[in-house]
Amino acid sequence: MNNSLSALMVGLPASGKSTYLGALYYLLRKGADPRLSLVELPEERDYAQELEETWLRFRPFERSNLPAPRPLDLALVGPEAGNFEFSIPDITGESYDELWEHGVWRDEVRDLAVEADGILLFIHPGKLIVPELIDVSAKPLGKSPATPWTAERAPTQAVLCDLLESISVERGGWLPRTAIVVSAWDTVDDLGIGPEKWVELQTPLLWQWLTAQGDPFRFETFGVSAQGGDVSDEGVRSELAENPDPLDRLIDGRGANDLIEPLLWVCKR
């Protein structure tokens, strides 16, 4: 494994990127997973602690007004991974909205996209905008005006495919290892299917785009539950708060799959 690696976090607003970072930092700082832990606190410890504190207190992650990515460079160590520096900057979903709607790259985001050793692509089941099918058998409703199309109504899978294509173009036509991270997995884990099948069924266009890419592109799917429940629900939030150890919702909570695994996977070479 290289001594210095970086991952590009891709996702629309409220897709779970910052929540994942807050929970991941707490897990690493506590040394709760023997496969990977922090060697030392990062230089950006104020921002890392802000993410962690927001996660610990079940507060929603507010939309950022900062246009530039927030850096987060972690010195990590593990029995198999060894010692290495891992850069995983927090890029606002609004930056990706801007890229999708206007085709405008922010310079800092373009640089990160070009230099990334891996991609973490986030999808939130509760924020999924699905295509609307036209019912050809329905009777016309008269001359009511058509609802104008806006970029906000675009299906999530179409936007994500376009973002991946844009990143590929900037990198000369190829993508690094990509982890598809289905966040809030606890909300859909009762369907009896795994994350891979969920992505295939719920975002078929994205699935086809991913599987159509030629070698050496590789991708893997993961389901993570960084909160352990829907913290916008007061009852769920109260129930989670009764547990004195926050690690329980990451390790033993409903749908609490592996937070470390997507990170380790994009680091493999």
Buried (B, 14 or more C-beta within 10 A) or exposed (E): BEEEBBBBBBBBBBBBBBBBBBBBBBBBBBEBBEBBBBEEEBEBBEBBBBBBEBBBEBEEBEEBEEEBBBBBBBBBBBEEBEEBBBBBBBBBBBBBBBBBEEEEBBEBBBEBBEEBBBBBBBBBBEBBBEEEEEEEEEEEEEEEEEEEEEEEEBBBBBBBBBBBEBBBEBBEEEBBBBBBBBBBBBBBBEEEBBBBEBBBEBBEBBBEBBEEBEEEBBBBBBBBBBBBBBBEEEEBBEEBEEEEEBBEBBBEBEBBBBBBBBBBBBBEE
